[in-house]
Structures are given as structure tokens and as C-alpha cells.
Amino acid sequence: MSTILDLHTHSEASEDSRAPVEAYLNWIKLRAAERPVDGIVLTEHRQFNRDADYRALEDKFGTMVLRASEVETNYGHMLVFGVNDDMTRRFDFADVHLDAQTLIDEVARMGGIVVPCHPGRPNIGLYEHYQSKGPLENVVAVEALNGGSRKGEDERSAELIAKYGFAATGGSDSHLVSLIGLCATKFSAYIKTIDDLVQELKTGNYEAVDFRPRRKPVPHAVAMETR
């Protein structure tokens, strides 16, 4: 039984988002045919709310809600899955200058996994930093598809994945309700908890999936008339 999760989302807990979690889940329910995701992972910027409880919303909408974090490092932005007390004591997630290699290694040692997100994005993506600083060690996966990517960004991510053999994830990076589930990750295994997710992310047995609507090609005759 497979599981499809949007691994990169921001609710109103992030300073640049105004999207309530309940609104996300309602949108997913209404558009299940277009974006068949089984759950979302809240990756709030520079924080981790260990006390947040979404069980009532999960029961109401039949959609799983897991929690992770998006942090900022000297190699760009990264998603931290499997956050626990050891990690939050070791790292100040609000620090925008975390050392990427230390983060990757220490999080792995403490039972989690770090996934660089939107790696093809200028300034805050892994691709650009690899050009100037060289590669990091022990990177298992990077985000191949990001719902907020601009032209060329996903292509740069694909280039990085092909060169270094990373596993590929997908996430909407949604800050608006209507963007939830545009990109996601399909796992071959059944996932129910954050521990399940971390275990599966380490295996590489998954693929990025794209639910963004495709633009219909303009008929040749119409294209000629508009010139």
C-alpha cells in the first residue's frame, strides 16, 4: 500500500504564510481527484512546535498531518524530518547560519534526516552553493519538485540529482491554501508516523510526483492569428 505525502508545507505558524491547517485539509478533500495526497508535513520556517496536536483535524478530514522544520544553512534551506528534543537542544533552528554538514551529520546521528529543499533556487538552493563550495557528504535525498519553482529551478535540481545520485522528493512549498498538494512524494510503503517517514526517506524507495496542471498547447491556427 503506497502513501503520497506533500513533504513541504507552511501554515500560518510561519511568518510568511496565512494558511490555516484546517483550510489545507479541506482543500485536499475537495480536490482529491486532482491531488490525491494522503497527508501533509508542516515544515514551518526556523521552528518546531512539539506541542501542536492535529489529531482532531486528521479525524475530521481523513488526512494525515506530520511535523518537521525548514531551517537555513550555509548551503541553503533544508528540511529536517524526525525532529526530537536532542536536535532542538543541539541546534537553534532560528539561526539562519547553521552549518549544513554539521546539521546533516548530527541529525542523522540523532535518528532523523535532512533533505535540502528547492535546490535549484538562486541563493537559497544547494545547486548554487555546490558551484562555489563543493559537495556535502551524506546527503541522501533532495527536493526534485517544488510547487513554487520558477522556470529553470526544477531543471537545475534534476541536474544535481543526476550528477550525485540523490533520491528525489516533492513538496508544494505551499504558503497559500490553493497551492497545497501541487507536488508531493509517493512512497511504496504505508506511512503513518513521522518515524515511518524518516525510515522510508532513508531507503530511497520513493519518487517525486507532480500534480501541477499542464497548460494546453495553443492550436497552430490560433497562434498564427495572435501574431
Summary of the structure (lengths in Angstrom):
residues: 227
radius of gyration: 17.7
end to end distance: 50.4
largest distance: 63.7
contacts: 766
relative contact order: 0.18
helix: 32%
strand: 25%
